[in-house]
Amino acid sequence: MAREISPKEFKVLIERDEDGYFVASVPALPGCHTQAKDLEELRRRVREAIKLCLSVAKTDPQYRKKIQLFAYEPSFVGVELVSV
């Protein structure tokens, strides 16, 4: 029997790439990421990506092992601009 993956709320990291796309990743679910031109579309797509990853986790023991080994919950510290 597959165990339930929790929690149901996930921290999502959002960045903007060099082409202007917003890119989201979910550190608690390795490989869970998506992109979109605007934030509204990104939010829709990241929900879909999370649902897909949770669905895979229910049936794929290898993915569940990746979650155990590589997942983390980020704690935001800040952003710095460093000159060298």
C-alpha positions in Angstrom: 0.0 0.0 0.0 1.4 3.4 -1.0 1.7 5.9 1.8 0.2 9.3 1.6 2.6 12.2 0.8 2.0 15.2 3.0 1.7 18.1 3.6 -0.8 19.5 1.2 0.8 22.9 1.2 4.1 23.3 -0.5 6.7 26.1 -0.6 7.4 27.1 -4.2 10.5 28.9 -5.3 9.8 31.4 -8.2 12.4 33.0 -10.3 12.4 35.0 -13.6 14.7 33.7 -16.3 16.7 35.6 -18.9 13.9 35.3 -21.4 11.3 36.8 -19.0 9.6 33.5 -18.1 8.6 32.8 -14.5 10.1 29.5 -13.3 8.7 27.6 -10.3 10.2 24.7 -8.5 8.9 22.7 -5.5 11.8 21.6 -3.3 9.7 19.1 -1.4 9.0 17.2 -4.6 12.3 16.6 -6.6 11.9 17.3 -10.3 8.7 19.3 -9.7 9.0 22.5 -11.7 7.2 24.4 -14.5 7.3 27.8 -16.2 5.0 30.4 -17.7 5.0 33.9 -19.1 2.8 35.4 -16.3 2.3 34.6 -12.6 -1.3 33.6 -12.9 -0.5 31.0 -15.5 2.5 29.9 -13.4 0.3 29.3 -10.3 -2.1 27.2 -12.3 0.7 25.2 -13.8 2.6 24.6 -10.5 -0.6 23.3 -9.0 -0.9 20.8 -11.9 2.8 19.8 -11.5 2.3 19.2 -7.8 -0.7 17.1 -8.4 1.1 15.1 -11.0 4.1 14.5 -8.7 1.9 13.4 -5.9 0.1 11.0 -8.2 3.4 9.5 -9.3 4.5 9.2 -5.7 1.5 7.1 -4.9 2.5 4.4 -7.4 6.3 4.8 -7.9 8.5 3.6 -5.0 11.6 5.0 -6.7 10.1 8.5 -6.8 9.1 8.1 -3.1 12.7 7.3 -2.3 13.9 10.4 -4.2 11.5 12.4 -2.1 13.0 11.0 1.1 16.6 11.5 -0.1 16.5 14.9 -2.0 13.4 16.8 -0.8 13.8 19.8 1.5 11.8 22.7 2.8 13.5 26.0 2.1 13.7 28.7 4.7 13.9 32.1 3.0 16.8 34.2 4.2 17.1 36.9 1.6 18.6 38.0 -1.7 22.0 39.7 -1.9 23.8 41.4 -4.8 27.6 40.6 -4.5 30.2 42.4 -6.5 33.5 40.7 -7.2 
